[in-house]
């Protein structure tokens, strides 16, 4: 999914149940609108913290957007075989995370969209990317907004604005501590292609990263591994940021702590492509993951399954539709 595509599966902060004490700040970037929602007794201080977060967002857009000619990603995409380019620490971190998610999802998550992600050498110590072959085309639309949300939330934490939620364009949300006296920030999941989107599930989010991916009716995405069309309408992922867990060779514990929104966004993108048993297997390996898959029409008819298949994590499931737990 390109960063210029507008999400048709959404995760939104519900108007009903919104805390009147929460302040809202917005900034347009990455062809969408990012928002900071926070509760703080000093409105001026909260606004300053939000502006610092938006400054980081602006910098990341300049580095990660393939639509800006001098961004790190555009310069990587222009590399010929044997050429290399220096990139920012943030770009390298995002690329390394994308590489790990490529492996963790059986290559279904692929920011090169099948053009050769593994032919790029990531020389982290030198902040350098080297191309072993020409023609690699990176698009961070499936992870960049989540990565930006993570870095924005990091700024808010540095400013000690702890009761906060950051979202990027209805596809990526990171909920930290909720307003005082509340169990969580109220979120809704809505289906693609509805004139007034129907709510499929509701979630009270606290220390959770949530992402939505989807396609428009009649459209499809292609599996980067084989080029075949995939017609799943939508997928949502929620990650328990506080879950922790034992150290793993694949870097899961570190990534969950450092970049949960980026991790959730990569997983929701991959879950658009992986078949249901493969999604179940990923969720079984990582109990911090909660996932919802909206099945295509013919799959529902063939199995008599409900529209929404739900894989429960360690948290209580969201409410709304009556999903089938796999």
N, C-alpha and C positions, 0 to 999 in steps of 0.2 A: 504494500500500500504506500503510495506516495504521500509526502507530507502536505501536498496540496489537495488531497482527497478529503472531503468532509465525512466524518464517521456517520454511518447509518445505523450502527448499533451503539447505544449510548449508555454511559454511566453519568448520572447528574446528581447534584445536590438538590434534594427534594425541597420544594417551596413549603409544603406542609411540614410542620415540625421544625422549621428553621428557627434557630435561636435568635431572638431580637437583639441580643447583645453582640452578635457576630458582625464584625466589620468586613466589608468586601472591597477588594482592590483588583483592578483588571488591567491587562496589557495585551495588545495584539502582537503576535509573533508566530513564526512558523505557519503562516496562513490560517491561524485560528486565534482564539482568545484564551489566554491563561488567566486564572483568578487565584487570589489569596483570600481565604476566609479565616479570620482570627478573632479571638477574644482577648482584649488587653485593656486595662483601665485608662491608659493614656493613648488617646486617639492619634495624637501627633507622632508619638513614638512608634505606634503600630504602622502608620503610613510611611515613616522613614525605613522601617524594617522591610516593608513590602517593596519599596522602591529599590532597596539594595538587592532584594531577590530578583526584581525585574532587570536590574543591570546585569546580573549573571545570565539571565535568560537571553538578553540582547547579545551578549558576547557569544554564547553557545550557538545562537542562530547564525552568527557570522562565521563560525567555525564549521558547523555541521550541515548546513543547508546545501544541497546539490544544485539549488537554483541560483546561488550567488557565485559569480565567476571566480572569485579569488578565495573562496572558502577552502578549508583543508580537504573536504570531500571532493570538491570540483577539481582540485589540483591532483588528488589521487586518481580520479577518473580519467585524467588526461595523460597519465604516465604511459610511456612506451616500455617495452620489455627491457629490463636492466636498469631502468631509471628509478630514482628514489626522491622522496620529498620529506622535509621535516614538518611535523605537526605539533599542535599544542598538547600539553598533558591531558586535557579533558578529552580531546579527540582520541588520543591513544587509549585512554581508559575505556571510552565507549566502544572502540573497535575491539579491544581485548574481551570485553563483556559479550559483544556480539559473536565473537569467535567461540567463546565458551558455550553460549546458548545454541550455536550452530551444532556443536557436538552433542549437547545435552538433549536436543530434540530430534536426533537421528537425521540431521541436516535439513529438517523442515523449515527452521528459521534461518533465512539466508539473506543478508543485507545486499548481496550481489545479485540476487534474483537469478541464480544459476550461471552467472558469468565468470565464476572462478574465485570465490572468496579465499580459498586455501592457497591460491597462487600468490597472494600478497604476504610478504614477510613483515612482521611487526617487530621492529627492533626497539623495544620499550626503553631500554637504557639510553638510547640515542635519540628517542622521540622521532624515529624515522620509519617510513613505510617504503618498502622496495617492491617493485612489480617484477615477477619472474616472467610474465607474459603480458601482452597488451590486451585491451578490450574489457578489463574488469570495470564494472559500473556499479558503484555503491549507492544505496538509497537508504537513509536511516529513518525513513518514515515509520518503521515498525518498532523503533526503540528510542529515537531521538527525543520525542516529547516526554517520555517517561524519564529519561536521563536528565532532562532539564528540570522536571518536577522534583526529582531527588536533590539536585543541586540547590534549587530554590528553597526547599524545606531545610536544607543544611544551613543556609543563611539565616532563616528564621530562628533555628535552634541556637545559632551563635548570638543572636540578639535576645535570646531567652524568651521568645514568643513561642511557648510550648503548645498552647491550645489553638491549633491551627490545622487547616486543610488547604492543600494546593491542588488545583486541577488544570489540565491542559487540553482544551478543546473537546471535552466530553468523552475522550478516549482514555485518559490517564488521570488517576487520582491518588494522592497520598494523604491519608488522614492520620494525624498525630493525636494528641490528647483532645478530647471533646470539650465543649463549654462546661463550666462548673455545674454539677448536678445532673448532667446528661450522660447516658450510657454510650453514646457515640454520635457521629455526624450522620444525618439521614441521607442515604443514597437510594436511587432507583435505577433499575436496568430496564431499558426500553428496546422494543423490537425494531428491526429495519423497516423502511418503506411504509410507515404509517403516517397519514396526514396529521393525525394527532397521536403520537406514538403511544402504544399500549405499554403499561408497566407490567413486566414479567416477574420481577422480584424486587424486594426491598431489603436493605441492609443497613444496620447501624454499625458504622465503621469507626474503630478505635485502634490505632497502631496497625493499620492495614493499608496495603497498596492494592488498587483495583484498576483493571484495564478492560476495555471493550474493543473488539474488532468485528467488522461485518462488511457485507457486500450488498449492493442494490439488487432489487428483484430482477431476475433475468440475467444478471451479470455473474461472473465467476472469477476466481483467481486461479493461478496455475501453480502446481507443485514444482518448486525450483529443482527438485531432484530428477524429474522426468518430463516436465512440460505439460503434464496432463491437467485438464480443467478440474477444479474443485468447486463444488457448489454449496458448501455449508453457508447458511445465511449469517450466522453470528456466533461469537464465543466471548465469554467473560471469564476473567480470572481474578481472584482475590488472594492475597498473600498475607499471612500473619507475620508482621514485621518482628514481633517480639518472640517468635517461636524459637529462634536460635537453632540448636541442634549440634550434633557432633561434627567435627571438622571432616571435610571430604576432599578427595583429590581434585574434584571438579570445581572447587572454589565456591560451592553453593552457600555455605555459611557466611563467607565474606561478602558475597554479592547480595544476599538477603539483608544483611546489616547495612551495607554501603549504598546499594542502588535498587531498592525494592520495587519502585515504580517502573524502572527500566526493565527489570526482570519480569514483572507482571505483563508489561506491554509485549515483550518478546514471546512470552508464553501464549498470550491470547492470539497473537499472530500465528504462531506454530499450531495452535489448537484449531485454527480454521482449516488446516491442511491434514493433520494427523487423523487417522481413523479412530473410532471410539475406543477400541481396546488399547491402542497406543496412548491415548490421552489418559485412560485409566491407569496404565502402567507408570506414566510419569507422576501422576498424583499419588500413587501408592509409594513411590520412592521418596516423595517429599510431602509429608503430612501437613506442612504449612500451606499447601496449595488447596484452594477451593475453586472449582471450575463449573461452568454452565455451558452447555452446547445447545444451540438451537438447530434441530434437525431439519434437513431438507424434506420437502413434501413426500417424495417417493420413499424415503427411508422410514418416515412415520407410518405410511400406509402399509409397508411391507412387514413391519414389526409390531404394529398397533401400539407403538410407544408414544408417550406424550411428547409435546413439542420440545420441552426443555429437559435435557438430561443433566443431572446434577451429581458432581463428585464432591462429597463432603470432606472438608479438612478437619482440623482439630477444633474449629470453632462451631457454634450452633449455626445451622444453615440459615440463609436469608429467607424472608417470608414473601409471600405473594402468590405466584403460581404454585402448583403442586408438582414439583419435579420428581423424577425417578432417580433415586440414588443408585449409582452403579457400584 
